């Protein structure tokens, strides 16, 4: 595989995914409506974890919205990563994956191209949500828009790789919704996206605190939270990168007809 072939493959795969996304206006709208509702509406009810009133003073409401903004950026990455998984399942059922994976290029690189395309879309949607957050006076410094880019990209890679891995095990589109409910909601709610980990431990929810501490999504959120203010969380970065590599390698093995799930299930690649 030459650099020219690698670039042409990446351009073709990423270009197809971006073209599909541009034509699907509802997908962009849904990706922004969901976190926007959490930011504007649900924040008023969830902020009592800080010990303030359900109907708070304006300043307290702003403070809580500033806290959950990184978690909602993580939500955008999470849902788009799962959406990429759905796209993989659909392409496999329609036969597109068979054509893609039989191209004269290493299979791992073709899957990497799919992952990169999904990650780019995730980051673009995250910045669209940052623009919405700015309209509602979420005090994120302008410099944070730049410093958060590597964190968003790393988080998008990790969650996209997780979606890629899940697409190995989801046999039909009909099974997608149920599988996602066992992934998206536990990862999001058992994390530091909506409330700080110290508050969980302080309230006596030791088991939930331990699960949240082990949750890779928690570390993706913390990496984003620190990066928005020009800081670097080494532990979160190592967990995110390690999880991304683990998920991607497992997905590559799963899509290998000689050793993965595809061989055991008898399904075509």
KERO-403080 format. One record per residue (C-alpha): z, y, x. Coordinates in Angstrom, 2 decimals. Last residue first. Layout:
<nodes>
NODE         z         y         x
NODE         Z         Y         X
...
</nodes>
This chain:
<nodes>
NODE         z         y         x
NODE      5.57     -9.94    -17.68
NODE      4.98    -12.56    -20.36
NODE      7.97    -14.15    -22.08
NODE      9.09    -17.68    -21.17
NODE     12.73    -16.75    -21.59
NODE     13.82    -18.15    -18.23
NODE     10.83    -16.67    -16.39
NODE     11.24    -13.23    -17.92
NODE     14.95    -13.32    -17.13
NODE     14.26    -13.07    -13.43
NODE     13.32    -15.39    -10.58
NODE      9.59    -15.97    -10.31
NODE      8.56    -13.69    -13.16
NODE     10.10    -10.70    -11.31
NODE     10.95     -8.21    -14.05
NODE     14.63     -9.15    -13.93
NODE     14.69     -8.89    -10.15
NODE     13.29     -5.37    -10.38
NODE     15.84     -4.52    -13.07
NODE     18.73     -5.83    -10.95
NODE     17.47     -3.76     -8.00
NODE     17.28     -0.69    -10.22
NODE     20.74     -1.12    -11.74
NODE     22.37     -1.65     -8.34
NODE     20.55      1.26     -6.72
NODE     21.49      3.61     -9.55
NODE     25.09      2.39     -9.51
NODE     25.40      3.05     -5.78
NODE     23.86      6.51     -6.13
NODE     26.16      7.43     -9.01
NODE     29.27      5.97     -7.39
NODE     28.56      7.67     -4.06
NODE     27.95     11.03     -5.74
NODE     31.10     10.79     -7.86
NODE     33.19     10.09     -4.77
NODE     31.58     12.93     -2.81
NODE     32.11     15.60     -5.46
NODE     30.22     18.68     -4.26
NODE     30.81     22.24     -5.39
NODE     28.39     25.04     -6.33
NODE     29.81     25.65     -9.79
NODE     27.25     23.62    -11.71
NODE     27.45     20.98     -8.96
NODE     31.09     20.17     -9.80
NODE     30.35     19.50    -13.47
NODE     27.13     17.60    -12.68
NODE     28.91     15.21    -10.29
NODE     31.73     14.91    -12.82
NODE     29.28     13.95    -15.57
NODE     27.58     11.34    -13.36
NODE     31.02     10.03    -12.38
NODE     32.00      9.58    -16.00
NODE     28.66      7.86    -16.67
NODE     29.51      5.26    -14.04
NODE     32.54      4.18    -16.15
NODE     35.31      2.87    -13.92
NODE     37.53      5.93    -14.45
NODE     36.76      5.86    -18.17
NODE     37.89      2.24    -18.37
NODE     41.11      3.06    -16.52
NODE     41.81      6.06    -18.74
NODE     41.12      4.01    -21.88
NODE     43.61      1.40    -20.68
NODE     46.23      4.05    -19.87
NODE     46.00      5.85    -23.20
NODE     49.50      7.29    -22.80
NODE     48.68     10.89    -23.76
NODE     49.04     12.02    -20.13
NODE     46.55      9.38    -19.01
NODE     43.92     10.54    -21.46
NODE     44.62     14.19    -20.66
NODE     44.19     13.51    -16.95
NODE     40.72     12.12    -17.66
NODE     39.51     15.43    -19.07
NODE     38.03     15.50    -22.58
NODE     34.52     15.50    -24.02
NODE     32.34     14.22    -21.16
NODE     35.21     12.67    -19.18
NODE     34.22      9.15    -20.18
NODE     34.92      6.52    -22.81
NODE     33.05      8.48    -25.50
NODE     29.70      8.57    -23.72
NODE     29.57      5.11    -22.16
NODE     31.00      3.43    -25.28
NODE     28.49      5.29    -27.51
NODE     25.37      4.71    -25.45
NODE     25.75      1.05    -24.48
NODE     26.81     -1.13    -27.42
NODE     25.01      1.14    -29.86
NODE     21.91      0.85    -27.67
NODE     21.79     -2.90    -28.13
NODE     21.91     -2.60    -31.89
NODE     19.15      0.00    -31.99
NODE     16.85     -1.93    -29.63
NODE     16.90     -5.31    -31.34
NODE     14.06     -4.45    -33.73
NODE     11.96     -3.30    -30.78
NODE     11.92     -6.85    -29.49
NODE     13.19     -8.80    -26.48
NODE     15.78     -6.39    -25.14
NODE     17.02     -8.07    -21.95
NODE     14.58     -6.65    -19.42
NODE     14.57     -3.29    -21.20
NODE     18.28     -3.06    -20.43
NODE     17.56     -2.91    -16.71
NODE     15.08     -0.08    -17.13
NODE     17.61      1.78    -19.28
NODE     20.19      1.39    -16.52
NODE     17.64      2.63    -13.99
NODE     17.04      5.67    -16.21
NODE     20.80      6.27    -16.34
NODE     21.09      6.18    -12.55
NODE     17.91      8.15    -11.89
NODE     18.86     10.82    -14.42
NODE     22.30     11.16    -12.84
NODE     20.74     11.62     -9.40
NODE     18.21     14.14    -10.73
NODE     20.85     16.07    -12.64
NODE     23.07     16.15     -9.56
NODE     20.17     17.28     -7.33
NODE     19.33     20.09     -9.82
NODE     22.91     21.32    -10.31
NODE     22.78     23.70     -7.33
NODE     19.83     25.59     -8.81
NODE     21.09     26.29    -12.32
NODE     24.54     26.73    -10.78
NODE     23.35     29.87     -9.02
NODE     22.95     31.47    -12.44
NODE     26.64     30.92    -13.14
NODE     27.51     28.82    -16.22
NODE     29.53     30.83    -18.72
NODE     28.52     29.25    -22.01
NODE     27.59     32.34    -23.97
NODE     25.70     30.68    -26.81
NODE     22.26     31.69    -25.50
NODE     23.20     30.25    -22.10
NODE     23.86     26.88    -23.72
NODE     20.34     26.90    -25.18
NODE     18.87     27.56    -21.72
NODE     21.00     24.77    -20.27
NODE     19.60     22.50    -23.00
NODE     16.05     23.19    -21.81
NODE     17.26     22.50    -18.27
NODE     18.52     19.08    -19.36
NODE     15.20     18.37    -21.09
NODE     13.33     19.03    -17.84
NODE     15.77     16.82    -15.93
NODE     15.32     13.93    -18.36
NODE     11.51     14.22    -18.26
NODE     11.59     14.06    -14.45
NODE     13.88     11.03    -14.65
NODE     11.56      9.19    -17.03
NODE      8.60      9.66    -14.70
NODE     10.67      8.60    -11.69
NODE     11.77      5.40    -13.40
NODE      8.23      4.48    -14.43
NODE      7.09      5.09    -10.85
NODE      9.98      2.95     -9.58
NODE      8.81      0.15    -11.84
NODE      5.38      0.35    -10.21
NODE      7.04      0.45     -6.79
NODE      9.12     -2.67     -7.48
NODE      6.01     -4.52     -8.61
NODE      4.24     -3.90     -5.33
NODE      0.70     -2.64     -5.93
NODE     -2.50     -4.41     -6.93
NODE     -1.91     -3.76    -10.68
NODE     -0.57     -6.79    -12.56
NODE      2.61     -4.92    -13.49
NODE      0.74     -2.16    -15.29
NODE     -1.59     -4.37    -17.31
NODE      1.25     -6.63    -18.43
NODE      3.39     -3.59    -19.18
NODE      0.69     -2.20    -21.47
NODE      0.60     -5.35    -23.61
NODE      1.71     -3.72    -26.86
NODE      5.03     -5.62    -26.87
NODE      5.65     -4.72    -23.24
NODE      4.75     -1.08    -23.80
NODE      7.19     -0.92    -26.74
NODE     10.00     -2.45    -24.68
NODE      9.35     -0.01    -21.85
NODE      9.28      2.97    -24.24
NODE     12.59      1.86    -25.71
NODE     14.09      1.77    -22.21
NODE     12.77      5.27    -21.60
NODE     14.59      6.36    -24.74
NODE     17.77      4.89    -23.24
NODE     17.34      7.08    -20.20
NODE     16.60     10.01    -22.50
NODE     19.83      9.41    -24.36
NODE     21.88      9.29    -21.17
NODE     20.25     12.29    -19.49
NODE     20.79     14.48    -22.56
NODE     24.35     13.19    -22.88
NODE     24.99     14.04    -19.22
NODE     24.01     17.62    -20.01
NODE     26.47     17.34    -22.89
NODE     29.18     16.30    -20.45
NODE     28.37     19.26    -18.23
NODE     28.68     21.62    -21.26
NODE     32.01     20.07    -22.36
NODE     34.24     22.37    -20.30
NODE     32.34     25.59    -20.99
NODE     32.47     24.78    -24.71
NODE     36.22     24.32    -24.38
NODE     36.67     27.71    -22.78
NODE     34.48     29.42    -25.37
NODE     36.57     28.01    -28.23
NODE     39.70     29.15    -26.46
NODE     38.34     32.71    -26.17
NODE     37.36     32.84    -29.85
NODE     40.85     32.00    -31.06
NODE     41.09     28.47    -32.33
NODE     40.51     26.71    -35.65
NODE     41.72     23.25    -34.60
NODE     44.45     24.98    -32.64
NODE     44.99     24.63    -28.92
NODE     46.61     21.75    -27.06
NODE     43.73     21.07    -24.72
NODE     42.82     17.94    -26.67
NODE     42.56     20.33    -29.65
NODE     39.05     21.14    -28.41
NODE     37.53     18.28    -30.39
NODE     37.31     20.04    -33.73
NODE     35.73     23.34    -32.71
NODE     33.55     21.59    -30.13
NODE     31.94     19.66    -32.97
NODE     29.92     22.62    -34.20
NODE     28.34     24.62    -31.37
NODE     28.30     22.37    -28.31
NODE     28.26     19.05    -30.14
NODE     25.49     20.30    -32.42
NODE     23.55     21.53    -29.38
NODE     23.94     18.13    -27.72
NODE     22.12     16.42    -30.65
NODE     19.60     19.15    -31.42
NODE     18.15     19.19    -27.90
NODE     17.03     15.57    -27.54
NODE     16.01     15.54    -31.20
NODE     13.67     18.49    -30.68
NODE     12.09     17.01    -27.57
NODE     11.46     13.70    -29.34
NODE     10.17     15.45    -32.45
NODE      7.51     17.25    -30.43
NODE      5.97     13.96    -29.34
NODE      2.61     15.08    -27.90
NODE      4.23     16.54    -24.79
NODE      6.21     13.33    -24.32
NODE      3.14     11.13    -24.33
NODE      1.45     13.38    -21.77
NODE      4.59     13.29    -19.60
NODE      4.67      9.50    -19.68
NODE      0.95      9.18    -18.89
NODE      1.18     11.70    -16.04
NODE      4.15      9.88    -14.55
NODE      2.25      6.59    -14.50
NODE     -1.01      8.05    -13.18
NODE      0.57     10.41    -10.65
NODE      2.90      7.73     -9.31
NODE      0.02      5.27     -8.97
NODE     -2.22      7.87     -7.28
NODE      0.59      8.81     -4.90
NODE      1.25      5.21     -3.88
NODE     -2.45      4.52     -3.39
NODE     -2.79      7.58     -1.17
NODE      0.34      6.69      0.78
NODE     -1.13      3.29      1.51
NODE      0.00      0.00      0.00
</nodes>
